[in-house]
């Protein structure tokens, strides 16, 4: 999935102009925070988990980790991350650029409440060297998230 495809998708929400591309990698929370110039917690990392024939994408604050007990209680299954080749096949995005936008059917998005402490956050935008700044409300709408969940550790 290209940044151009994500920009086109975000254009439908009036957010295409928010996409920023970097000359350096933003594939990890630490690299993205450096590229954007914010604290790592404000990076909205997208984690991909297997769910039947599809996947669950969980967008969480960059400083949080998934709590396996909370995840199982919310989703009724163990948190099993997708292998890189499965992430590309099921999300349309390569690891390092997985984002909650322009997704194929079968990819369900959930947002963790850890993001709600920030006015704006920075999810990836379709590559390992891009991000888009948006409010949590804009992220919820543009990602077509199913709901807010609380599945991360403090």
DAMOLIN-V426819 format. One record per pair of residues at least 6 apart in sequence whose C-alpha atoms are under 8 Angstrom apart, sorted by the first residue. I is the first residue (numbers start at 1). J is the second residue. If there is no record, write none. Layout:
i=<I I>
j=<J J>
This chain:
i=<1 1 1 1 1 2 2 2 3 3 3 3 5 5 6 6 6 6 6 7 7 7 7 7 8 9 9 9 10 10 10 11 13 18 18 18 19 19 19 19 19 20 20 20 21 21 21 22 22 22 23 24 24 25 25 25 25 25 26 26 26 26 26 26 26 26 26 27 27 27 27 27 27 28 29 29 29 29 30 32 32 32 32 33 33 33 33 36 40 40 41 41 41 41 42 42 42 42 42 42 42 43 43 43 43 43 44 44 44 44 44 44 44 44 44 45 45 45 45 45 45 45 46 46 46 46 46 46 46 46 46 47 47 47 47 47 47 48 48 48 48 48 48 48 49 49 49 49 49 49 49 49 50 50 50 50 50 53 54 54 54 55 55 55 55 55 56 56 56 56 57 57 57 57 57 58 58 58 58 59 59 59 59 59 60 60 60 60 60 60 61 61 61 64 64 64 64 65 65 65 66 66 66 67 67 67 68 68 68 70 70 70 71 71 71 71 71 72 72 74 74 84 84 85 87 87 87 87 88 88 90 90 90 91 91 91 91 92 92 92 93 93 93 94 95 96 96 97 97 97 97 97 97 97 98 98 98 98 99 99 99 99 100 100 100 101 101 101 101 108 108 109 109 109 109 109 110 110 110 110 110 111 111 111 111 111 112 112 112 112 112 113 113 113 114 114 115 115 116 118 118 119 119 120 120 120 120 121 121 121 121 122 122 122 122 123 123 123 124 124 124 125 125>
j=<92 93 94 126 127 93 126 127 125 126 127 130 102 126 16 101 102 125 126 15 16 17 19 125 16 16 101 102 16 101 142 17 142 132 133 134 125 130 131 132 133 130 131 132 129 130 131 35 129 130 129 35 129 31 32 35 128 129 32 33 34 35 96 128 129 130 131 95 96 97 127 128 129 96 40 43 45 62 40 40 43 129 131 39 40 42 43 131 62 63 61 62 63 64 61 62 115 118 120 121 122 61 62 121 122 123 59 60 61 62 115 121 122 123 124 59 60 61 62 99 123 124 57 58 59 60 98 99 100 123 124 57 58 59 60 81 98 55 56 57 58 81 82 87 55 56 57 58 79 80 81 82 56 79 80 81 82 106 90 106 107 90 91 106 107 108 107 108 109 110 100 107 108 109 110 109 110 111 112 100 109 110 111 112 111 112 113 114 115 152 112 114 115 114 152 153 154 152 153 154 151 152 153 151 152 153 78 79 151 150 151 152 77 78 79 151 152 78 79 149 151 94 95 94 93 94 95 98 94 95 104 106 107 98 103 104 107 98 103 104 99 126 127 127 128 127 128 124 125 126 127 128 129 130 124 125 126 127 123 124 125 126 109 123 143 125 126 142 143 145 146 143 144 145 146 147 145 146 147 148 149 140 145 147 148 149 148 149 150 151 152 148 149 150 150 152 121 136 136 135 136 135 136 133 134 135 136 133 134 135 136 131 132 133 134 131 132 133 130 131 132 131 132>
